[in-house]
C-alpha cells in the first residue's frame, strides 16, 4: 500500500478544486451534470437524472503523440500511443464541441428553470460555465496550433539540417601536395599548394577552407589566391624560432588535412665587432683604410654601417676609408644589422697636414744643348715621394740634379731651402729654383741650358 492524499475544496455552489499527489484538478457542475478535470490530465463527465438512479459517465484520457515532418517527402504524420487515427486537431475540436453541446446547454436550461435561486446567482453560474468551457475550447485549439507549429518548425529544422549537412559535405578531402616537413630561418618564407576535393557547385576554395598555424608567433600561413580550381597556393612566413604545425581545414572544421611540421631556427647573429687598421693620431688630410672584424666568423648577415661622431674632424665612407679633415678628436663606429657596435677613437693633429707633392721642370732657353736628361730630385737628402706629412715651422731642403745622357755628359745641380708656415698648410705652396747645365765641349761649349724646377705641395 502507498501513501494517498486527496483534498477537495468547494468554491461556490457548483465548483470544487481537488488536490492530490498527482496534482491539482477541478470540477464544475451541479446535481445531474458535472465535469471533472483530473490532476493526471484526463477528464470525467457525469450526467444523471436525479431521483431515478440513471446516469452516464465518460472518462477521456489525454493522448500523447509525436508529429514530425520528413524532409525528403515533405509530409506530416501523426503517431499516437492509442494507435492510428485522425489528426489531433480534428479530435480536439470534436471533443470541445461535444462538451459545449452536452453540458453547457442542459446546465443553462436547469438554471433557468430553478425558481428558488436568486437571479444574480443563477446567471452567474451560467456565465461561469460558459466562460470556463470557452476557455477549455480556446486552450484545446491553442494546443493544436502549438503542435502544428512544432511540426512546421521540426520540418524547417530538418530542411535546415539537410542544407547544413550538404554544406558541410561540400569539402570531402583536403591534402597538402608537398607534405614534407619545412625548415626555415626567421624572416624566411616558403610556399606550396593545397588540394581540396569538393562537391560540384561549391564555392571557391578560399571561401571553403582555412589554413591554420598552431602557433602564429612562430609561423603564419595564408592563402595566396581565390581560384575556383581544386588547388590553391599558400605561403608560410617564419616569425620566430621554435617548432609548430600547420594544417588546412574546412570552414566548419569537419574535414582536416594532415599536419605539416614547421621548424624555424634563429640566424647566427653578430656578437662583437673589432676595428682593425686604425691609427689613434692622424694629421690633417691623412687617409686610413680600416676594416671591421666580425665575430663569430659564421655570422649570417655581416653587413656593417660606418659612421663618425664628428665629420668636421674625420669622415668615413661605407668602405671604411677614413679622412682627417680638421683638428680635434672623434669616434668612428661600425654597426651591425642586429645593432652590435664596434668603436675606435681618433685624434687629428690640426698643426700637421699630409700634403701631396708634384715635381716639375720647364726649360727656359733655346740653346741646342742636350736631348735626353736624367733628372734626380730630393727633399732633405731623400728622393722625393708623392706625399709628405708637414708641420708649420718645418724646413725643407730641396735639391735637383740634371745629367745629359751622352758619352761626355753635361751636369747641372741646384738646391734651396724653405720654411713652412701655417698658411702654407691651409692653402698649399710651391718651392721654385733655377738649374743651369753648361756644355763642356764641342761647338756649343760654354753655353748653358736653363731649367726652372718646381716643388708644388697641395692639401689633401
C-alpha positions in Angstrom: 0.0 0.0 0.0 1.2 3.5 -0.7 0.5 6.8 0.9 -2.6 8.6 -0.5 -3.6 12.2 -0.3 -6.8 13.9 -1.5 -8.4 17.1 -0.5 -11.5 18.7 -2.1 -12.1 22.5 -1.7 -15.5 23.8 -2.5 -15.6 27.1 -4.3 -19.1 28.5 -4.6 -22.1 26.2 -5.1 -21.0 24.5 -8.3 -17.2 24.5 -8.4 -14.6 22.4 -6.5 -10.8 22.3 -6.6 -9.3 18.9 -6.0 -5.8 18.4 -4.5 -3.9 15.1 -4.7 -0.5 13.6 -5.1 -0.9 13.7 -8.9 -1.5 17.5 -8.9 -4.4 19.9 -9.0 -7.8 19.3 -10.7 -11.2 20.9 -10.6 -14.8 20.1 -11.2 -17.8 22.2 -12.3 -21.5 21.4 -12.2 -24.5 20.5 -10.0 -26.7 17.6 -9.4 -27.3 15.9 -12.7 -24.3 17.3 -14.6 -20.7 17.7 -13.6 -17.4 17.9 -15.5 -14.2 17.0 -13.6 -10.7 17.9 -14.9 -8.4 15.3 -13.3 -5.0 16.2 -11.9 -3.5 13.5 -14.1 -4.7 15.2 -17.2 -7.9 13.2 -18.0 -11.5 14.5 -18.0 -14.6 12.8 -16.5 -18.1 13.8 -17.5 -21.1 12.7 -15.4 -24.7 13.2 -16.5 -27.6 11.8 -14.4 -31.3 12.2 -13.8 -31.8 13.0 -10.1 -34.1 10.5 -8.2 -34.0 7.8 -11.0 -30.6 6.2 -10.5 -29.9 6.7 -14.2 -26.5 8.2 -15.0 -23.9 8.5 -17.8 -20.2 8.6 -17.1 -17.5 9.1 -19.7 -13.7 9.2 -19.0 -11.5 10.9 -21.6 -7.8 10.2 -21.3 -5.0 12.6 -22.5 -3.3 11.1 -25.5 0.3 11.7 -26.4 1.9 11.7 -29.8 4.7 13.0 -31.8 4.4 14.9 -35.0 7.3 15.0 -37.4 7.9 16.1 -40.9 10.0 14.1 -43.3 12.4 16.5 -45.0 12.7 14.2 -48.0 9.0 13.5 -48.6 7.7 16.8 -47.1 4.6 15.1 -45.4 3.0 15.4 -42.0 2.5 12.2 -40.0 0.8 11.9 -36.6 1.8 9.0 -34.3 -0.4 8.3 -31.2 0.1 5.9 -28.4 -3.5 4.6 -28.9 -2.9 3.6 -32.5 -3.7 5.3 -35.8 -6.5 7.9 -36.0 -7.5 11.3 -37.3 -5.2 14.2 -36.7 -5.3 15.7 -33.2 -6.7 19.0 -34.4 -10.0 17.4 -35.5 -10.3 15.2 -32.4 -9.8 18.2 -30.0 -12.3 20.3 -31.7 -14.9 17.5 -31.7 -14.3 17.0 -28.0 -14.7 20.7 -27.2 -17.8 21.0 -29.5 -19.3 17.9 -27.9 -18.9 19.2 -24.4 -20.2 22.6 -25.3 -23.4 21.0 -26.6 -23.8 18.3 -24.0 -23.0 20.1 -20.8 -23.5 23.9 -21.0 -26.9 23.7 -22.7 -28.6 21.4 -20.1 -26.9 23.4 -17.3 -28.3 26.6 -18.7 -31.8 25.1 -19.0 -31.6 23.7 -15.5 -30.5 27.0 -14.0 -33.2 28.9 -15.8 -36.0 26.6 -14.6 -34.8 26.8 -10.9 -37.3 29.1 -9.3 -35.9 29.1 -5.7 -32.4 30.5 -6.8 -31.8 34.2 -6.9 -31.3 35.6 -10.4 -27.8 37.0 -9.9 -26.5 33.7 -8.6 -28.3 31.8 -11.3 -27.0 33.9 -14.2 -23.5 34.0 -12.6 -23.3 30.2 -12.7 -24.5 30.1 -16.3 -21.9 32.7 -17.3 -19.2 31.0 -15.3 -19.9 27.7 -17.0 -19.9 29.2 -20.5 -16.6 31.1 -19.8 -14.9 28.0 -18.4 -15.8 25.9 -21.4 -14.9 28.6 -23.8 -11.5 28.8 -22.2 -11.2 25.0 -22.5 -12.1 25.3 -26.2 -9.5 28.0 -26.8 -6.9 26.1 -24.9 -7.6 23.0 -27.0 -7.3 24.9 -30.2 -4.1 26.6 -28.9 -2.6 23.3 -28.1 -3.4 22.0 -31.5 -1.8 25.1 -33.1 1.3 24.7 -31.0 1.5 21.1 -32.2 1.2 22.3 -35.8 3.8 25.0 -35.2 6.1 22.3 -33.7 5.5 20.2 -36.8 6.3 23.1 -39.1 9.3 24.0 -37.0 10.6 20.5 -37.0 10.1 20.3 -40.7 12.1 23.6 -41.2 14.8 22.3 -38.8 15.0 19.1 -40.8 15.3 21.1 -44.0 18.0 23.4 -42.5 19.8 20.3 -41.1 19.8 18.8 -44.6 21.2 22.0 -46.1 23.8 22.3 -43.3 24.8 18.7 -43.9 25.1 19.4 -47.6 27.2 22.5 -46.9 29.4 20.6 -44.5 29.9 17.9 -47.1 30.9 20.4 -49.8 34.6 19.6 -48.9 35.3 15.9 -48.8 39.1 15.8 -48.6 42.0 18.3 -48.1 45.6 17.3 -49.0 48.9 19.2 -48.9 50.6 18.5 -52.3 54.0 19.0 -50.6 53.5 17.4 -47.3 57.2 17.2 -46.1 58.4 18.9 -43.0 59.5 22.5 -43.5 62.7 24.1 -42.1 63.1 27.9 -42.2 65.0 30.6 -40.6 63.5 33.7 -39.0 62.4 36.1 -41.8 62.3 33.5 -44.5 59.2 32.3 -46.4 58.1 29.1 -48.1 55.3 28.4 -50.5 53.3 25.4 -51.6 49.9 24.1 -52.8 46.9 22.6 -51.0 44.3 20.5 -52.8 40.7 20.1 -51.8 38.1 17.7 -53.3 34.7 19.5 -53.3 31.2 18.6 -54.5 30.0 20.1 -57.7 28.8 23.7 -57.4 30.7 24.5 -54.2 32.3 27.9 -53.7 36.0 28.8 -54.3 38.5 27.2 -52.0 39.3 30.4 -50.2 35.6 30.5 -49.1 35.6 26.9 -48.1 38.9 26.2 -46.3 41.1 27.9 -43.7 44.9 27.5 -43.3 45.8 27.3 -39.6 49.1 27.7 -37.7 49.1 26.2 -34.2 51.5 28.9 -33.1 51.3 32.2 -35.0 54.3 33.6 -33.1 56.5 31.0 -34.9 54.9 30.9 -38.4 51.9 32.4 -40.1 50.2 30.8 -43.2 47.8 32.2 -45.6 46.2 31.5 -49.0 47.6 33.5 -51.9 44.7 33.3 -54.4 41.0 32.7 -54.6 40.9 30.4 -57.6 38.0 28.2 -58.5 40.5 25.5 -59.1 40.8 22.5 -56.7 44.4 23.6 -56.0 45.3 26.8 -54.2 48.7 28.3 -53.4 49.7 29.3 -49.9 52.7 30.9 -48.2 54.4 30.2 -44.8 56.2 33.2 -43.1 58.7 32.4 -40.3 58.2 34.9 -37.4 60.1 33.4 -34.5 62.3 30.4 -33.6 60.6 27.2 -32.5 58.6 24.3 -33.8 54.9 24.2 -34.7 52.5 22.6 -37.1 50.2 23.9 -39.9 47.1 22.3 -41.4 44.1 23.1 -43.6 40.5 22.6 -42.5 37.0 23.2 -43.9 35.2 26.2 -42.5 33.1 24.1 -40.2 36.1 22.1 -39.1 34.5 18.8 -40.2 37.3 18.0 -42.7 41.0 18.5 -41.9 44.3 17.7 -43.7 47.3 16.0 -42.3 49.5 18.3 -40.3 52.9 19.6 -41.5 55.7 20.2 -39.0 57.5 23.6 -39.4 60.8 24.2 -37.7 62.1 27.8 -37.5 65.7 28.5 -36.4 67.2 31.8 -35.4 70.0 33.0 -37.7 73.6 33.2 -36.4 74.0 36.8 -35.5 76.9 39.2 -35.0 78.1 39.2 -31.3 81.1 41.6 -31.5 83.0 43.9 -33.9 86.6 44.9 -33.7 88.0 47.7 -36.0 91.4 46.8 -37.5 93.9 49.1 -39.2 93.1 52.1 -37.0 95.6 54.9 -36.2 95.0 56.7 -33.0 96.5 60.0 -34.2 96.2 61.4 -37.7 97.4 64.6 -39.5 95.2 66.8 -41.5 94.4 65.3 -44.8 95.7 61.9 -43.8 93.7 58.8 -45.0 93.4 55.5 -43.3 91.7 52.3 -44.6 90.1 50.3 -41.8 88.1 47.0 -41.7 85.5 45.6 -39.3 86.3 42.2 -37.8 83.0 40.4 -37.1 82.6 37.6 -34.5 81.6 34.9 -34.8 83.0 34.5 -38.3 80.0 32.4 -39.4 77.5 35.2 -38.6 75.0 35.1 -41.5 74.5 38.8 -42.0 77.8 40.7 -41.7 76.5 44.0 -43.2 78.3 46.9 -41.5 77.3 50.6 -41.3 80.2 53.1 -40.7 79.7 56.4 -39.0 81.7 59.3 -37.5 80.8 61.1 -34.3 82.2 64.4 -35.8 82.5 64.8 -39.5 84.2 68.1 -39.0 87.2 66.2 -37.7 87.1 62.9 -39.6 84.9 61.4 -42.3 84.5 57.7 -43.2 82.8 56.2 -46.2 80.9 52.9 -46.2 84.1 51.1 -47.4 85.9 52.1 -44.2 88.1 54.8 -45.7 88.9 57.5 -43.0 90.0 61.0 -43.9 91.2 63.6 -41.4 89.6 66.9 -42.3 90.1 69.0 -39.1 91.9 69.2 -35.8 90.3 67.5 -32.8 89.0 64.1 -31.7 86.2 61.9 -32.9 84.9 58.3 -32.8 84.3 56.0 -35.7 81.7 53.3 -35.3 80.9 50.1 -37.1 77.3 48.9 -36.5 75.9 45.5 -37.5 72.3 44.8 -38.7 71.4 43.5 -35.2 72.8 46.7 -33.6 76.1 45.4 -32.3 78.7 48.3 -32.4 82.4 48.4 -32.6 84.2 51.8 -31.9 87.6 53.4 -32.2 88.7 56.9 -31.0 90.9 59.0 -33.3 92.8 62.3 -32.6 93.6 64.7 -35.5 96.6 67.0 -35.0 95.5 70.2 -36.6 99.1 71.5 -36.9 100.2 68.8 -39.2 98.9 68.0 -42.6 99.6 65.4 -45.2 100.3 67.1 -48.5 100.8 65.9 -52.0 104.0 66.8 -53.8 104.3 67.3 -57.6 107.8 68.0 -59.0 108.0 69.6 -62.4 110.6 71.4 -64.6 110.4 73.8 -67.5 113.3 74.7 -69.9 113.7 78.5 -70.3 116.4 78.7 -73.1 116.6 77.8 -76.8 120.1 76.6 -76.9 120.7 73.4 -78.7 122.2 71.7 -75.6 121.2 68.1 -74.6 118.4 66.0 -75.8 117.9 63.3 -73.1 118.3 64.1 -69.4 118.5 62.1 -66.2 116.7 64.1 -63.5 117.1 63.5 -59.8 115.1 65.4 -57.1 115.4 65.1 -53.4 114.0 66.7 -50.2 116.1 66.6 -47.0 118.5 64.3 -48.7 115.9 61.7 -49.7 114.4 61.0 -53.1 111.0 62.8 -53.4 107.8 60.8 -52.7 104.1 61.7 -53.6 103.1 62.6 -50.0 104.6 64.4 -47.0 103.4 65.0 -43.5 104.3 68.6 -42.8 104.1 70.9 -39.8 104.3 74.7 -39.6 108.0 75.6 -38.9 109.4 72.6 -40.7 112.4 73.4 -43.1 112.6 71.6 -46.4 116.0 71.2 -48.2 115.2 70.8 -51.9 117.9 69.5 -54.3 117.8 68.8 -58.1 120.5 67.3 -60.5 120.1 67.0 -64.3 122.6 64.9 -66.2 122.8 64.8 -70.0 122.8 61.3 -71.4 125.8 61.0 -73.8 129.4 59.9 -73.8 130.6 63.2 -72.3 127.6 64.2 -70.2 126.9 67.7 -69.1 125.7 68.0 -65.5 123.7 70.8 -63.7 122.7 71.0 -60.0 120.7 73.3 -57.8 119.3 73.4 -54.2 117.3 75.7 -52.0 115.6 75.6 -48.5 112.1 76.7 -47.4 110.4 77.1 -44.0 106.7 76.1 -43.9 104.1 78.5 -42.4 100.6 77.7 -41.1 99.1 79.4 -44.1 101.1 77.0 -46.3 99.4 74.1 -44.6 96.0 75.6 -45.2 96.4 76.7 -48.8 99.4 74.7 -50.2 102.6 76.2 -51.5 105.3 75.9 -54.2 109.2 76.0 -53.9 110.9 77.0 -57.2 114.6 77.1 -58.1 116.7 77.7 -61.3 119.0 75.0 -62.6 121.7 75.5 -65.2 123.6 72.9 -67.3 126.7 74.2 -69.1 128.0 72.5 -72.3 131.5 71.2 -71.5 132.8 70.8 -75.1 132.1 70.9 -78.8 130.7 73.7 -80.9 128.3 74.8 -78.1 131.0 74.8 -75.5 130.3 77.3 -72.7 126.6 77.7 -73.5 124.0 76.7 -70.9 120.6 75.1 -70.7 118.4 76.8 -68.1 115.5 75.0 -66.2 113.1 76.1 -63.5 112.4 73.3 -61.1 109.1 73.5 -59.1 108.2 71.6 -55.8 104.4 72.1 -55.5 102.7 71.0 -52.3 98.8 70.8 -52.2 96.5 70.0 -49.3 94.7 66.6 -49.5 
